[in-house]
Amino acid sequence: MDGRSIAPNASIVMAPGSGRLEISYAPIVLHSQDGIRFRYILEGFDKQWTDAGSRRVASYTNLPVGRYTFRVAALEVNNPQAVSNASLTIVQEPASIRRSGS
């Protein structure tokens, strides 16, 4: 997030003013990863799934305030029924309102 690595937890909370979010993902397999393809969607922001091919990074900039779910699916080219899914909650916090005298 904004050039800093953060560990994935149950959710990622982005502070107000966070500009860039980059999500790296990879499959956990015991064989060659050459035939694995990915697709992802940020629910609440993306209109449709993005076919990422073999790319393992999704990037977003200037997300509006809100709660999102990032979903990624890994598919094996030679076995299209073998699909693995993962998800992560992302919250973009609003700027706090400061009142005079507080």
N, C-alpha and C positions, 0 to 999 in steps of 0.2 A: 504494500500500500504506500503510495507516494515514494517509491524507491527503497522502502524498508521491508525486510522479510518479517512475516508474523506466522506463528504456528496456527494451523487450523484447529479450531475448537468446535464446539457445538454451533457457535455462531461467531461472526466477525462484526464488530461494531466500528464503524468509520466515524471519526470525529468530524464535526462541522468543518467545512472547508477542504476536506480531503479531495484531492483532484483525480488521482489515478489509482485504479485497482487492477492488478494483474494476478490471475489465478493460474497456477501451474498444476497439472495433473498427469498421472501416469498409471498404467495398469500394473497390477501385481500378478505376474505370470511366470511360470517356470520354463517356458519355451521362448523361441524367437518372437520378438514383438513386431517384426516386419509386416505382418498381415493384419495389424490392428488399426482400426480407424475410429475416430471420435466424432461426437456431435455434442453440442451443449446449448443451454438456454438459461437466461437469467429471467425467471418468472417474475412478472411485475414490471419488466423493462423491455425485454426482447419480444417481438411479435411472433417469431417462429424459431425453430431450432437452427443452429448454425452448423453446417457440415464442415468440420475442422480438418478432415483428412487425417494425416499423421501428425499434424501440429498439436502441441501439448500445452498451449497457453491461450487463455482468453483475456482480453484487455477491455476495460471500461474506463471512461473518463467522465467526470462531472455528473455522477448519479444524483438524481433528485432525492430529496428526503423521502425515506420510506423503508419498508421491509421487503426483502427480495429472497428468492430461493434460487441458488445456482445449481443446476443439474447437469451432469455429464454422463454420457453413455459411451462405453467402449464396445466395439463390434469386431468380431473376427471375420475377415473377408471370406475365408474358406468355410466358415460355419456361422452364417448370419443369424441363426437362432441363439447363439451364445452371446448374450448381451449382458454386460455388467453395468450397474448404475451406482452413482454416488451423488450426494447432495450436501449443500452447505447453506446456512442462513446468513444473510448479509443485511445489516441495518445501517443506513446512512442517517446519522443523527442531525436534527435541525440545529441551527445556531440558537444559542440561548438568548433570551431577551433580558437585557439589563435595565433595571429601573433606577432612576436617579434616587440617591439616598439609601440604596441597598448595599 
